[in-house]
Amino acid sequence: MLDNVYPVTIFDNFLTYEFRSIGPNGAIRKIVRYQEYSRCGYYNLGFGDVDPDTGNESDLHVTNNGDSEKVLRTVTSTLYTFTDNYPDAFVLASGSTRARTRLYRIGISNNLEAIEKDFNLLGYLDDGWQKFVRGTDYDLFLVKRKS
């Protein structure tokens, strides 16, 4: 599942990861951040582009570089590195829009067997957390590395 990923640079004690998406729109700088919530042990997985002019991060920018699967595999590779260094962490993730959350759900569904070998995976609906099931339109995802 994690072959064909972009090279990643790691910063901030394994909390920040950068890589470049390469495609018809050029080399786009991407950033992945794991930010701890006030509840100890829970981390938000944030992901987006870095504006080349301002250096600001945006999780709303649409790159359209034709490499979305490779980008999602690269983001997933950071999850392995992060949980290697924070093995007790619970990681929460969702898209910045419904469409992006759907894209993440599709990526998870397409790689579910591989993900479940290494992670416990839950999805959140109005009635609470449940084991991830393909085809279910979750609002949020929670992963925990298996021991």
N, C-alpha and C positions, 0 to 999 in steps of 0.2 A: 504494500500500500504506500510506503513512503519512499519509493524510488522516484527518480526524476523530480527532485525538489531544487529550489534555488539555494545557493550558498547563503548562510545566515551569519550575521555578526551579533554577538551577545553582549549586553551591557547590564549595569545596575544589579549585580548579584543574581543573574538569571531571571530578571523581571522584565527586561526590554530586549527585543529582537528586531533587527533590521535586515531587509533584503530588497532586491530590485526585481520588479516584474519586467521582462523583456518581450517586446512585441512591436506591432506596427506603429504604436504611439510612442515608441522610444523606451528608455529605461526609467521606470516609475519607481521611486523610493517608497517602500512599504514599511510599516511599523506594527509590531505586536507588543502589547503591554499587558502584564498581569498586575493588577492593582488590588491590594488587600482591602476588603471591606472592614468596617468597624468590628464586625463579628470575626474574631480571630480564626484563621484557617480557611476562610472563604475568599476567593479571588475572582475578580471580573477579568475576562479575556477581552481586551479591546484591540481592534484591528482597523487600520485605515492607511490612507496615502499621506505622504508628507509633501506639502506644497513647496516646490523648488525655490520660489521667490521669497516666501515668508518664513518657511520652516515650520509652519503650523500644521497640525495633524487634522485630517478630516475623515470621518467614517461615512460620509455621504457622497464623496467623489466617486464617479463611475469611470474606471480606467479604460474599459473596452480594449484590452490588449490581446485578447484571444487566448489567454492562458489561465482562465479562472480555475480550472482543475489543478493545475500546477501550483497556483497561488494557495488554494485551499490545502493541498498536500503539504506545502511549506509551512503554513500556519499550524497544521496538525503536528508537524515535526517539532515545532517549538513546544507543544504540549508535552511531548515525550521528554524533552530536555528539562522543561520546567518541573515536571513531576519527578524526574530523577533527582532533582535538587530540593524539592518540596514534596516528599512522598505522602504526607498527610493532608495535602491541600485538596479542597473541593473547588472546582473551577466552574463558574457560571458563564454562559455565553448566549447571546442573541444578536440578531442583526439590528442595525440602526433603523431599518424599515421592515415592514411585513415581507416585502419582496426579498430582502436579503436574508431574513430568518428562514424563508422558504428555500432559498438557495443553499443555506447551511444544512437544512433538514435533508435536502436531496443529496448533498455530499455525504452526510452521515449515513443515510439509507444505502447509498451505493457502496459504502465501505463498512457496513455494519458488522459483518462477521470478523473482520480484522480488528476493528475498534474494540469489540466485546472480548477479544482475547486478552487485552491489556487494561481495559477500563470498565468500570460500572457506569452505565449511562442512563440518565433519567430525562424525561420531558415534563414540562409544566403546562397544565391546562387550568381552566377556571376552578376545577375541583381539586387541584393539588398535583403533587408529583406522582409520576408513574414510570414504570420501566418503559424505555423507548420502544415504540412499535412503528414499523414502516407505515407510511400513509396517514399518520396522525399529524394534524396541524398544530404543533406545539408553539408556545409563546417564548419559551426559554429552555435551555439545556443545562444539565449539570453532569459533570464527569468527575470521577474519582479513580485514581490509578489503583489497580488491584495489587494486593500485597504479594 
